[in-house]
Amino acid sequence: MRKQIFCLVVLLPFFTTNAPAQQTPPAAQVSVIRAGKLIDVEAGRVQTNQMILVRGGKIEAIGENLPVPAGAAVIDLSKMTVLPGLIDCHTHLADLGEGEPLLVLQESAVEIAYAAIPNARVTLLGGFTTVRDVGVYRAFNDVAMRDAIARGYIIGPRMFVAGAYITISEGAGAMTGLARDIQLPLDLRYGEANSPWEVRQKIRELAHRGADHIKILSTGAVLTHGSNPKSLEFTPEELHAAVDEANNFGLRVEAHAHAAEGIKNAIRAGVASIEHATLIDDEGIALAKEHGTYLDMDIYDEECIQDAGKLNKTPADFLEHDRDLGAIQRSNFTKAVRAGVKMSFGTDAGVCPHGINARQFAFMVKYGMTPMQAIQSATSNAADLLGKSDLLGSLKPGKYADIIAVSGNPLEDVRLLEKVKFVMKEGKIYKQEP
């Protein structure tokens, strides 16, 4: 026993002096951006000769003559216009984006997941540092992509995802057009629900499995076989159940809705936003303003649907569904802007190729917005819709360092946003061009 104690006393200094020292956390990366012009989207004005101090992925300070910390990387954007990272509130990054949804059946879930990786990259490099992804045919592929980006496995925007569509059987969000005796696997029909209690059940499952928000389809769709965008699908009772159940989990609901009555049913139920809002009428516009409901109107993708149709890449029934809707939607967009309804930026990316989301800005300006309003729809408004204004949507101390820059002034030519030269997400540079 004495020998054992002696050995322990002798060896103790050896173990303590040679034990690995406690690791000191690495210092947060610090950078300073010199901005020629800076768009303050909250104030709706442009500031000049600003400096932005970024530390550890967040903005620490903004001002004209900030001291540059020792060792900080200095990024010279003094000849550019700097603005917050853009937010697209209606994307489908984790799907293939084919004109024919049934092509999804030719790929496994894993194959689709790998094939969708470039969608995330080109979206980020296009200046969109955050997206609200509003549904996938293969349930939870979007959750997997969100998590892969967050863990640094792949490059892409910050994603807030739906997990799966909540749709009636054979409805706007279902995989339709199959023979009656074909039974789809669960991940291709995960969100089907046909009563208020089934809607609640699906939302409980989605919340448990990682959804950030809920997408419900109130009317028929343009790009679904056997559908009619002018038809009603979920009842007011089912829509109310969806919003109530989502609220129990702290989740917001967006409603796909083309038909006027389906739009109004969803607004009255308390959804956060109406997607498409194609046939919204004057009563619907008034209701949206009264309830503070956002309209998320994809007024550019009409070009892509029709262009694909000319190349025989859009099924004939989809083109028939779409006939005349584009012009009506754009006219109603103008009415909503003039009425002062809350508007967010959503492109339905996937209908158009990923990465060209910014082309919609010019259409928003053409149909009634000022360039500042269009930019606000994709920054401060979009962050408010997501419930993330404390972290996203403007360049302020304490918010994520999601920063982009363009040559020239997008308030004079909004199409400059189609050619983003600099992209930073959470303090990390992903794109920097002269």
C-alpha positions as a Markdown table, in Angstrom:
| # | Residue | x | y | z |
|---|---|---|---|---|
| 1 | Met | 0.0 | 0.0 | 0.0 |
| 2 | Arg | 2.9 | 2.4 | 0.9 |
| 3 | Lys | 4.6 | 1.6 | -2.4 |
| 4 | Gln | 1.4 | 2.5 | -4.3 |
| 5 | Ile | 1.1 | 5.8 | -2.5 |
| 6 | Phe | 4.8 | 6.6 | -3.1 |
| 7 | Cys | 4.4 | 5.9 | -6.9 |
| 8 | Leu | 1.4 | 8.1 | -7.1 |
| 9 | Val | 3.2 | 11.0 | -5.4 |
| 10 | Val | 6.2 | 10.6 | -7.6 |
| 11 | Leu | 4.2 | 10.4 | -10.9 |
| 12 | Leu | 1.6 | 13.1 | -10.0 |
| 13 | Pro | 3.8 | 16.0 | -11.1 |
| 14 | Phe | 4.5 | 14.2 | -14.4 |
| 15 | Phe | 0.8 | 13.8 | -15.2 |
| 16 | Thr | -0.1 | 17.4 | -14.2 |
| 17 | Thr | 2.8 | 19.1 | -16.1 |
| 18 | Asn | 2.3 | 17.1 | -19.2 |
| 19 | Ala | -1.5 | 17.2 | -19.2 |
| 20 | Pro | -2.9 | 19.2 | -22.2 |
| 21 | Ala | -3.6 | 22.8 | -21.3 |
| 22 | Gln | -7.2 | 24.0 | -21.3 |
| 23 | Gln | -8.0 | 25.2 | -24.8 |
| 24 | Thr | -8.6 | 29.0 | -25.2 |
| 25 | Pro | -11.6 | 29.7 | -27.4 |
| 26 | Pro | -10.4 | 31.2 | -30.7 |
| 27 | Ala | -10.9 | 35.0 | -31.0 |
| 28 | Ala | -14.0 | 36.0 | -33.0 |
| 29 | Gln | -13.1 | 37.0 | -36.5 |
| 30 | Val | -13.2 | 40.7 | -37.0 |
| 31 | Ser | -13.7 | 42.7 | -40.2 |
| 32 | Val | -14.4 | 46.2 | -41.1 |
| 33 | Ile | -16.4 | 47.1 | -44.3 |
| 34 | Arg | -16.0 | 50.6 | -45.8 |
| 35 | Ala | -19.3 | 51.3 | -47.6 |
| 36 | Gly | -19.6 | 54.0 | -50.2 |
| 37 | Lys | -23.3 | 54.1 | -49.9 |
| 38 | Leu | -25.4 | 52.1 | -47.4 |
| 39 | Ile | -29.2 | 51.6 | -47.7 |
| 40 | Asp | -30.9 | 51.9 | -44.4 |
| 41 | Val | -34.1 | 50.0 | -45.2 |
| 42 | Glu | -35.8 | 50.8 | -41.9 |
| 43 | Ala | -35.4 | 54.5 | -42.3 |
| 44 | Gly | -35.9 | 54.3 | -46.1 |
| 45 | Arg | -32.8 | 56.4 | -46.9 |
| 46 | Val | -29.2 | 56.2 | -48.1 |
| 47 | Gln | -26.2 | 56.9 | -45.9 |
| 48 | Thr | -22.7 | 57.7 | -47.3 |
| 49 | Asn | -19.2 | 56.9 | -46.2 |
| 50 | Gln | -20.2 | 54.4 | -43.5 |
| 51 | Met | -18.1 | 51.8 | -41.8 |
| 52 | Ile | -19.5 | 48.4 | -40.6 |
| 53 | Leu | -17.7 | 46.6 | -37.8 |
| 54 | Val | -18.3 | 42.8 | -37.9 |
| 55 | Arg | -17.3 | 40.5 | -35.1 |
| 56 | Gly | -18.2 | 36.9 | -34.7 |
| 57 | Gly | -20.8 | 36.8 | -37.5 |
| 58 | Lys | -22.8 | 39.8 | -36.2 |
| 59 | Ile | -22.7 | 43.6 | -36.8 |
| 60 | Glu | -21.1 | 45.3 | -33.8 |
| 61 | Ala | -21.2 | 48.9 | -34.9 |
| 62 | Ile | -21.9 | 51.2 | -37.8 |
| 63 | Gly | -20.7 | 54.7 | -38.2 |
| 64 | Glu | -18.6 | 57.2 | -40.2 |
| 65 | Asn | -15.3 | 57.1 | -38.4 |
| 66 | Leu | -15.1 | 53.8 | -36.5 |
| 67 | Pro | -11.7 | 52.8 | -35.1 |
| 68 | Val | -10.3 | 49.8 | -36.9 |
| 69 | Pro | -9.4 | 47.1 | -34.4 |
| 70 | Ala | -5.9 | 45.7 | -34.6 |
| 71 | Gly | -5.7 | 42.7 | -36.9 |
| 72 | Ala | -9.1 | 43.3 | -38.4 |
| 73 | Ala | -9.6 | 42.6 | -42.1 |
| 74 | Val | -10.6 | 45.7 | -44.0 |
| 75 | Ile | -13.0 | 45.2 | -46.9 |
| 76 | Asp | -13.1 | 48.2 | -49.3 |
| 77 | Leu | -16.6 | 48.6 | -50.8 |
| 78 | Ser | -16.3 | 52.4 | -51.0 |
| 79 | Lys | -17.3 | 52.4 | -54.6 |
| 80 | Met | -20.3 | 50.3 | -54.1 |
| 81 | Thr | -23.8 | 50.4 | -52.5 |
| 82 | Val | -24.1 | 48.1 | -49.5 |
| 83 | Leu | -27.4 | 46.7 | -48.3 |
| 84 | Pro | -28.8 | 43.9 | -46.2 |
| 85 | Gly | -28.7 | 40.3 | -47.5 |
| 86 | Leu | -31.9 | 39.7 | -49.4 |
| 87 | Ile | -34.7 | 37.3 | -48.3 |
| 88 | Asp | -36.9 | 35.3 | -50.7 |
| 89 | Cys | -40.1 | 34.2 | -48.8 |
| 90 | His | -41.2 | 31.7 | -51.4 |
| 91 | Thr | -38.7 | 29.2 | -52.7 |
| 92 | His | -38.4 | 25.5 | -53.4 |
| 93 | Leu | -34.7 | 24.9 | -53.1 |
| 94 | Ala | -34.9 | 21.2 | -52.1 |
| 95 | Asp | -36.9 | 20.2 | -55.1 |
| 96 | Leu | -35.7 | 19.6 | -58.7 |
| 97 | Gly | -37.7 | 22.5 | -60.2 |
| 98 | Glu | -38.9 | 20.5 | -63.2 |
| 99 | Gly | -41.9 | 21.7 | -65.2 |
| 100 | Glu | -43.4 | 18.2 | -64.8 |
| 101 | Pro | -43.8 | 17.3 | -61.1 |
| 102 | Leu | -44.2 | 13.6 | -62.0 |
| 103 | Leu | -40.5 | 13.5 | -62.9 |
| 104 | Val | -39.9 | 13.4 | -59.2 |
| 105 | Leu | -41.0 | 9.8 | -59.3 |
| 106 | Gln | -38.0 | 9.0 | -61.5 |
| 107 | Glu | -35.5 | 9.9 | -58.7 |
| 108 | Ser | -35.0 | 8.6 | -55.2 |
| 109 | Ala | -35.2 | 10.9 | -52.3 |
| 110 | Val | -31.4 | 10.8 | -52.0 |
| 111 | Glu | -30.9 | 11.5 | -55.7 |
| 112 | Ile | -33.2 | 14.6 | -55.4 |
| 113 | Ala | -31.3 | 15.8 | -52.3 |
| 114 | Tyr | -27.9 | 15.6 | -54.1 |
| 115 | Ala | -29.3 | 17.2 | -57.3 |
| 116 | Ala | -30.8 | 20.1 | -55.3 |
| 117 | Ile | -27.5 | 21.1 | -53.7 |
| 118 | Pro | -26.6 | 23.6 | -56.6 |
| 119 | Asn | -29.9 | 25.4 | -56.0 |
| 120 | Ala | -28.7 | 26.5 | -52.6 |
| 121 | Arg | -25.3 | 27.7 | -53.8 |
| 122 | Val | -26.6 | 29.8 | -56.7 |
| 123 | Thr | -29.3 | 31.4 | -54.5 |
| 124 | Leu | -26.7 | 32.5 | -51.9 |
| 125 | Leu | -24.3 | 33.8 | -54.6 |
| 126 | Gly | -27.2 | 35.7 | -56.1 |
| 127 | Gly | -27.4 | 37.8 | -52.9 |
| 128 | Phe | -30.2 | 35.9 | -51.1 |
| 129 | Thr | -28.7 | 35.1 | -47.6 |
| 130 | Thr | -32.1 | 33.8 | -46.3 |
| 131 | Val | -35.1 | 32.0 | -47.7 |
| 132 | Arg | -38.4 | 30.8 | -46.5 |
| 133 | Asp | -38.7 | 27.4 | -48.3 |
| 134 | Val | -42.4 | 26.7 | -48.7 |
| 135 | Gly | -42.7 | 22.9 | -49.4 |
| 136 | Val | -41.3 | 19.9 | -51.1 |
| 137 | Tyr | -42.8 | 16.9 | -52.7 |
| 138 | Arg | -40.4 | 14.6 | -50.8 |
| 139 | Ala | -41.2 | 15.4 | -47.2 |
| 140 | Phe | -38.3 | 16.7 | -45.1 |
| 141 | Asn | -35.8 | 17.0 | -47.9 |
| 142 | Asp | -35.9 | 20.7 | -47.1 |
| 143 | Val | -35.2 | 20.0 | -43.4 |
| 144 | Ala | -32.2 | 18.0 | -44.4 |
| 145 | Met | -30.9 | 20.8 | -46.7 |
| 146 | Arg | -31.5 | 23.4 | -44.0 |
| 147 | Asp | -29.5 | 21.4 | -41.5 |
| 148 | Ala | -26.7 | 20.6 | -44.0 |
| 149 | Ile | -26.2 | 24.4 | -44.7 |
| 150 | Ala | -26.3 | 25.2 | -41.0 |
| 151 | Arg | -23.6 | 22.6 | -40.3 |
| 152 | Gly | -21.4 | 23.9 | -43.1 |
| 153 | Tyr | -21.7 | 20.7 | -45.2 |
| 154 | Ile | -22.9 | 22.7 | -48.2 |
| 155 | Ile | -23.1 | 26.3 | -49.2 |
| 156 | Gly | -26.5 | 28.1 | -49.2 |
| 157 | Pro | -28.7 | 30.6 | -47.6 |
| 158 | Arg | -30.2 | 30.3 | -44.2 |
| 159 | Met | -33.3 | 28.3 | -44.6 |
| 160 | Phe | -36.7 | 28.3 | -42.8 |
| 161 | Val | -38.6 | 25.3 | -44.0 |
| 162 | Ala | -42.1 | 23.8 | -44.1 |
| 163 | Gly | -41.2 | 20.1 | -44.1 |
| 164 | Ala | -44.2 | 19.2 | -46.4 |
| 165 | Tyr | -47.3 | 20.7 | -47.9 |
| 166 | Ile | -50.6 | 20.5 | -45.9 |
| 167 | Thr | -53.0 | 19.7 | -48.7 |
| 168 | Ile | -56.3 | 17.8 | -49.3 |
| 169 | Ser | -56.1 | 14.4 | -50.9 |
| 170 | Glu | -55.5 | 14.9 | -54.7 |
| 171 | Gly | -55.2 | 18.6 | -53.9 |
| 172 | Ala | -53.0 | 21.4 | -55.0 |
| 173 | Gly | -50.0 | 20.2 | -53.0 |
| 174 | Ala | -50.4 | 16.5 | -53.8 |
| 175 | Met | -48.6 | 14.3 | -56.3 |
| 176 | Thr | -51.5 | 14.0 | -58.8 |
| 177 | Gly | -51.9 | 12.6 | -62.3 |
| 178 | Leu | -51.2 | 8.9 | -61.4 |
| 179 | Ala | -53.3 | 5.9 | -62.1 |
| 180 | Arg | -56.0 | 5.1 | -59.5 |
| 181 | Asp | -54.3 | 1.9 | -58.3 |
| 182 | Ile | -50.9 | 3.4 | -57.6 |
| 183 | Gln | -50.1 | 3.9 | -53.9 |
| 184 | Leu | -47.5 | 6.6 | -53.2 |
| 185 | Pro | -44.9 | 6.1 | -50.4 |
| 186 | Leu | -45.5 | 8.2 | -47.3 |
| 187 | Asp | -42.9 | 10.9 | -48.0 |
| 188 | Leu | -44.8 | 11.8 | -51.3 |
| 189 | Arg | -48.2 | 12.1 | -49.5 |
| 190 | Tyr | -47.1 | 13.1 | -46.0 |
| 191 | Gly | -49.1 | 16.2 | -45.6 |
| 192 | Glu | -52.5 | 15.1 | -46.9 |
| 193 | Ala | -55.3 | 15.9 | -44.5 |
| 194 | Asn | -59.1 | 16.0 | -44.9 |
| 195 | Ser | -60.6 | 17.3 | -41.7 |
| 196 | Pro | -59.7 | 19.9 | -39.0 |
| 197 | Trp | -58.4 | 17.1 | -36.8 |
| 198 | Glu | -56.3 | 15.6 | -39.5 |
| 199 | Val | -54.9 | 19.0 | -40.2 |
| 200 | Arg | -54.0 | 19.3 | -36.5 |
| 201 | Gln | -52.4 | 15.9 | -36.5 |
| 202 | Lys | -50.2 | 16.7 | -39.5 |
| 203 | Ile | -49.0 | 20.0 | -38.0 |
| 204 | Arg | -48.1 | 18.3 | -34.8 |
| 205 | Glu | -46.0 | 15.8 | -36.7 |
| 206 | Leu | -44.3 | 18.5 | -38.8 |
| 207 | Ala | -43.6 | 20.6 | -35.6 |
| 208 | His | -42.0 | 17.5 | -34.0 |
| 209 | Arg | -39.9 | 16.8 | -37.1 |
| 210 | Gly | -38.4 | 20.2 | -37.4 |
| 211 | Ala | -40.6 | 22.4 | -39.5 |
| 212 | Asp | -40.1 | 26.2 | -39.0 |
| 213 | His | -43.5 | 27.2 | -40.4 |
| 214 | Ile | -46.6 | 25.6 | -42.0 |
| 215 | Lys | -47.6 | 25.8 | -45.6 |
| 216 | Ile | -51.3 | 25.1 | -46.3 |
| 217 | Leu | -53.0 | 25.1 | -49.7 |
| 218 | Ser | -56.4 | 26.9 | -49.6 |
| 219 | Thr | -57.2 | 26.7 | -53.3 |
| 220 | Gly | -56.3 | 24.7 | -56.4 |
| 221 | Ala | -53.0 | 25.3 | -58.2 |
| 222 | Val | -51.6 | 26.2 | -61.6 |
| 223 | Leu | -48.8 | 23.6 | -61.7 |
| 224 | Thr | -50.8 | 20.5 | -60.4 |
| 225 | His | -52.4 | 18.0 | -62.6 |
| 226 | Gly | -56.2 | 17.8 | -62.3 |
| 227 | Ser | -56.3 | 21.0 | -60.3 |
| 228 | Asn | -58.2 | 24.3 | -60.8 |
| 229 | Pro | -56.6 | 27.5 | -59.4 |
| 230 | Lys | -60.1 | 29.0 | -59.1 |
| 231 | Ser | -61.4 | 26.2 | -56.9 |
| 232 | Leu | -61.6 | 26.1 | -53.0 |
| 233 | Glu | -60.0 | 23.2 | -51.2 |
| 234 | Phe | -59.6 | 23.5 | -47.4 |
| 235 | Thr | -62.7 | 24.8 | -45.6 |
| 236 | Pro | -62.7 | 27.8 | -43.2 |
| 237 | Glu | -62.9 | 25.3 | -40.3 |
| 238 | Glu | -59.8 | 23.5 | -41.5 |
| 239 | Leu | -57.9 | 26.7 | -42.1 |
| 240 | His | -58.7 | 27.9 | -38.6 |
| 241 | Ala | -57.6 | 24.6 | -37.2 |
| 242 | Ala | -54.3 | 25.0 | -39.0 |
| 243 | Val | -53.5 | 28.4 | -37.6 |
| 244 | Asp | -54.6 | 27.5 | -34.1 |
| 245 | Glu | -52.5 | 24.3 | -34.0 |
| 246 | Ala | -49.5 | 26.0 | -35.5 |
| 247 | Asn | -49.8 | 28.8 | -32.9 |
| 248 | Asn | -49.6 | 26.1 | -30.2 |
| 249 | Phe | -46.0 | 25.4 | -31.4 |
| 250 | Gly | -45.1 | 29.0 | -32.1 |
| 251 | Leu | -45.3 | 28.5 | -35.8 |
| 252 | Arg | -46.7 | 30.8 | -38.5 |
| 253 | Val | -48.8 | 29.7 | -41.4 |
| 254 | Glu | -48.7 | 30.7 | -45.0 |
| 255 | Ala | -51.5 | 29.9 | -47.4 |
| 256 | His | -51.2 | 29.1 | -51.1 |
| 257 | Ala | -54.3 | 30.8 | -52.5 |
| 258 | His | -55.3 | 31.9 | -56.0 |
| 259 | Ala | -59.1 | 32.2 | -55.8 |
| 260 | Ala | -60.6 | 35.3 | -54.2 |
| 261 | Glu | -62.7 | 33.4 | -51.7 |
| 262 | Gly | -59.9 | 31.1 | -50.7 |
| 263 | Ile | -57.7 | 34.1 | -50.1 |
| 264 | Lys | -60.3 | 35.7 | -47.8 |
| 265 | Asn | -60.9 | 32.4 | -46.0 |
| 266 | Ala | -57.2 | 32.2 | -45.2 |
| 267 | Ile | -56.9 | 35.8 | -44.1 |
| 268 | Arg | -59.9 | 35.4 | -41.8 |
| 269 | Ala | -58.3 | 32.3 | -40.3 |
| 270 | Gly | -55.3 | 34.3 | -39.3 |
| 271 | Val | -52.5 | 33.2 | -41.7 |
| 272 | Ala | -49.3 | 35.3 | -41.8 |
| 273 | Ser | -49.2 | 35.5 | -45.5 |
| 274 | Ile | -51.0 | 34.7 | -48.7 |
| 275 | Glu | -48.9 | 33.1 | -51.4 |
| 276 | His | -49.6 | 34.1 | -55.0 |
| 277 | Ala | -52.9 | 36.1 | -54.2 |
| 278 | Thr | -53.6 | 35.9 | -57.9 |
| 279 | Leu | -57.3 | 36.7 | -58.0 |
| 280 | Ile | -57.6 | 38.8 | -54.8 |
| 281 | Asp | -60.5 | 41.2 | -55.0 |
| 282 | Asp | -61.1 | 44.5 | -53.4 |
| 283 | Glu | -62.6 | 42.9 | -50.3 |
| 284 | Gly | -59.6 | 40.6 | -50.0 |
| 285 | Ile | -57.2 | 43.6 | -50.3 |
| 286 | Ala | -59.1 | 45.4 | -47.5 |
| 287 | Leu | -59.1 | 42.3 | -45.3 |
| 288 | Ala | -55.3 | 41.9 | -45.8 |
| 289 | Lys | -54.7 | 45.5 | -44.8 |
| 290 | Glu | -57.1 | 45.2 | -41.8 |
| 291 | His | -55.5 | 41.9 | -40.5 |
| 292 | Gly | -51.9 | 42.9 | -41.3 |
| 293 | Thr | -51.6 | 39.9 | -43.6 |
| 294 | Tyr | -48.6 | 39.9 | -46.0 |
| 295 | Leu | -49.2 | 39.3 | -49.7 |
| 296 | Asp | -46.3 | 37.3 | -51.2 |
| 297 | Met | -46.9 | 37.7 | -54.9 |
| 298 | Asp | -44.7 | 35.9 | -57.4 |
| 299 | Ile | -45.3 | 38.3 | -60.3 |
| 300 | Tyr | -42.2 | 37.4 | -62.3 |
| 301 | Asp | -42.5 | 33.6 | -62.8 |
| 302 | Glu | -45.3 | 34.0 | -65.4 |
| 303 | Glu | -42.4 | 34.7 | -67.8 |
| 304 | Cys | -40.8 | 31.4 | -67.0 |
| 305 | Ile | -44.0 | 29.3 | -67.3 |
| 306 | Gln | -44.7 | 30.7 | -70.7 |
| 307 | Asp | -41.1 | 30.5 | -71.9 |
| 308 | Ala | -41.0 | 26.8 | -70.8 |
| 309 | Gly | -44.3 | 26.3 | -72.6 |
| 310 | Lys | -42.7 | 27.5 | -75.9 |
| 311 | Leu | -40.1 | 24.8 | -75.5 |
| 312 | Asn | -42.7 | 22.2 | -74.7 |
| 313 | Lys | -41.4 | 21.9 | -71.1 |
| 314 | Thr | -44.7 | 22.9 | -69.5 |
| 315 | Pro | -47.6 | 20.4 | -69.6 |
| 316 | Ala | -50.5 | 21.6 | -71.7 |
| 317 | Asp | -53.0 | 21.5 | -68.7 |
| 318 | Phe | -50.7 | 23.8 | -66.7 |
| 319 | Leu | -50.6 | 26.3 | -69.5 |
| 320 | Glu | -54.4 | 26.2 | -69.6 |
| 321 | His | -54.6 | 26.8 | -65.9 |
| 322 | Asp | -52.2 | 29.7 | -66.2 |
| 323 | Arg | -54.0 | 31.4 | -69.1 |
| 324 | Asp | -54.7 | 35.1 | -68.3 |
| 325 | Leu | -53.7 | 34.7 | -64.7 |
| 326 | Gly | -50.4 | 36.5 | -65.0 |
| 327 | Ala | -51.9 | 39.7 | -66.2 |
| 328 | Ile | -54.6 | 39.6 | -63.5 |
| 329 | Gln | -52.1 | 38.9 | -60.8 |
| 330 | Arg | -49.9 | 41.9 | -61.8 |
| 331 | Ser | -52.9 | 44.2 | -61.9 |
| 332 | Asn | -53.9 | 43.1 | -58.5 |
| 333 | Phe | -50.4 | 43.6 | -57.3 |
| 334 | Thr | -50.6 | 47.2 | -58.3 |
| 335 | Lys | -53.9 | 47.6 | -56.5 |
| 336 | Ala | -52.5 | 46.1 | -53.3 |
| 337 | Val | -49.4 | 48.3 | -53.4 |
| 338 | Arg | -51.6 | 51.4 | -53.8 |
| 339 | Ala | -53.8 | 50.3 | -50.9 |
| 340 | Gly | -50.8 | 50.0 | -48.6 |
| 341 | Val | -51.1 | 46.3 | -47.9 |
| 342 | Lys | -48.0 | 44.7 | -46.4 |
| 343 | Met | -45.9 | 43.1 | -49.2 |
| 344 | Ser | -43.1 | 40.6 | -49.0 |
| 345 | Phe | -40.7 | 39.3 | -51.7 |
| 346 | Gly | -41.4 | 35.8 | -53.0 |
| 347 | Thr | -40.5 | 34.3 | -56.3 |
| 348 | Asp | -41.7 | 30.7 | -56.3 |
| 349 | Ala | -38.1 | 29.9 | -57.2 |
| 350 | Gly | -38.0 | 26.5 | -58.9 |
| 351 | Val | -40.7 | 27.6 | -61.3 |
| 352 | Cys | -38.0 | 29.9 | -62.6 |
| 353 | Pro | -34.4 | 28.7 | -62.4 |
| 354 | His | -32.7 | 29.1 | -59.1 |
| 355 | Gly | -30.3 | 32.0 | -58.8 |
| 356 | Ile | -32.3 | 34.5 | -60.8 |
| 357 | Asn | -34.6 | 35.5 | -58.0 |
| 358 | Ala | -33.6 | 39.2 | -58.2 |
| 359 | Arg | -35.2 | 39.6 | -61.7 |
| 360 | Gln | -38.5 | 40.0 | -59.9 |
| 361 | Phe | -37.4 | 43.4 | -58.5 |
| 362 | Ala | -37.8 | 45.1 | -61.9 |
| 363 | Phe | -41.3 | 43.7 | -62.2 |
| 364 | Met | -42.3 | 44.9 | -58.8 |
| 365 | Val | -41.1 | 48.4 | -59.7 |
| 366 | Lys | -42.8 | 48.2 | -63.1 |
| 367 | Tyr | -46.1 | 47.3 | -61.4 |
| 368 | Gly | -46.2 | 50.0 | -58.8 |
| 369 | Met | -43.5 | 49.9 | -56.2 |
| 370 | Thr | -40.6 | 52.3 | -55.7 |
| 371 | Pro | -37.2 | 50.7 | -55.8 |
| 372 | Met | -36.9 | 51.3 | -52.0 |
| 373 | Gln | -40.3 | 49.5 | -51.5 |
| 374 | Ala | -39.1 | 46.6 | -53.6 |
| 375 | Ile | -35.9 | 46.3 | -51.6 |
| 376 | Gln | -37.8 | 46.6 | -48.3 |
| 377 | Ser | -40.1 | 43.8 | -49.4 |
| 378 | Ala | -37.0 | 41.5 | -49.5 |
| 379 | Thr | -35.3 | 42.8 | -46.4 |
| 380 | Ser | -37.1 | 44.5 | -43.5 |
| 381 | Asn | -40.6 | 43.3 | -44.6 |
| 382 | Ala | -39.5 | 39.8 | -45.2 |
| 383 | Ala | -37.7 | 39.6 | -41.8 |
| 384 | Asp | -40.9 | 40.8 | -40.2 |
| 385 | Leu | -42.9 | 38.1 | -41.9 |
| 386 | Leu | -40.5 | 35.5 | -40.7 |
| 387 | Gly | -40.6 | 36.9 | -37.1 |
| 388 | Lys | -36.9 | 37.4 | -37.2 |
| 389 | Ser | -36.5 | 41.2 | -37.3 |
| 390 | Asp | -34.2 | 41.1 | -34.3 |
| 391 | Leu | -31.6 | 39.2 | -36.4 |
| 392 | Leu | -32.4 | 39.8 | -40.1 |
| 393 | Gly | -33.6 | 42.4 | -42.6 |
| 394 | Ser | -31.5 | 45.5 | -41.9 |
| 395 | Leu | -27.9 | 46.5 | -41.1 |
| 396 | Lys | -28.0 | 47.3 | -37.4 |
| 397 | Pro | -25.7 | 46.4 | -34.4 |
| 398 | Gly | -26.7 | 43.1 | -33.0 |
| 399 | Lys | -28.0 | 41.6 | -36.2 |
| 400 | Tyr | -26.4 | 39.0 | -38.4 |
| 401 | Ala | -23.7 | 40.3 | -40.7 |
| 402 | Asp | -25.7 | 39.4 | -43.8 |
| 403 | Ile | -24.4 | 42.0 | -46.2 |
| 404 | Ile | -24.4 | 42.4 | -50.0 |
| 405 | Ala | -23.1 | 45.0 | -52.4 |
| 406 | Val | -23.7 | 46.1 | -55.9 |
| 407 | Ser | -21.9 | 48.5 | -58.3 |
| 408 | Gly | -24.0 | 51.7 | -58.7 |
| 409 | Asn | -27.2 | 52.7 | -57.0 |
| 410 | Pro | -30.1 | 50.2 | -57.1 |
| 411 | Leu | -32.5 | 53.0 | -56.1 |
| 412 | Glu | -31.8 | 54.5 | -59.5 |
| 413 | Asp | -31.7 | 51.1 | -61.4 |
| 414 | Val | -33.2 | 48.3 | -59.4 |
| 415 | Arg | -31.9 | 45.8 | -62.0 |
| 416 | Leu | -28.4 | 46.2 | -60.5 |
| 417 | Leu | -29.6 | 43.7 | -57.8 |
| 418 | Glu | -29.4 | 41.1 | -60.5 |
| 419 | Lys | -25.6 | 41.5 | -60.5 |
| 420 | Val | -24.6 | 41.3 | -56.9 |
| 421 | Lys | -20.8 | 41.7 | -56.5 |
| 422 | Phe | -20.3 | 41.0 | -52.8 |
| 423 | Val | -22.0 | 38.5 | -50.5 |
| 424 | Met | -21.4 | 38.0 | -46.8 |
| 425 | Lys | -23.4 | 35.7 | -44.6 |
| 426 | Glu | -22.8 | 35.8 | -40.9 |
| 427 | Gly | -19.5 | 37.5 | -41.3 |
| 428 | Lys | -18.1 | 35.0 | -43.9 |
| 429 | Ile | -17.5 | 36.2 | -47.4 |
| 430 | Tyr | -18.9 | 33.9 | -50.1 |
| 431 | Lys | -18.5 | 36.2 | -53.1 |
| 432 | Gln | -16.3 | 39.2 | -53.8 |
| 433 | Glu | -15.9 | 40.7 | -57.3 |
| 434 | Pro | -14.3 | 44.0 | -58.4 |
